């Protein structure tokens, strides 16, 4: 569930040394770059659908 948040996806994409430092706490199931891009695409798609539905119902 934590990997589905945009901030965590951005942190995964922006962190070049992700999981390469032996002294950091590495998550048990590491996020992938592909999963991070899918997260961004899904959030954008949901936002677009919500906007279209809201405008369609309010625009009379």
Buried (B, 14 or more C-beta within 10 A) or exposed (E): EEBEEEEBBEEBBEEEEBEEEEEEEEEEEEBEEEBBEBBEEEBEEEEEEEEEEEEEEEEE
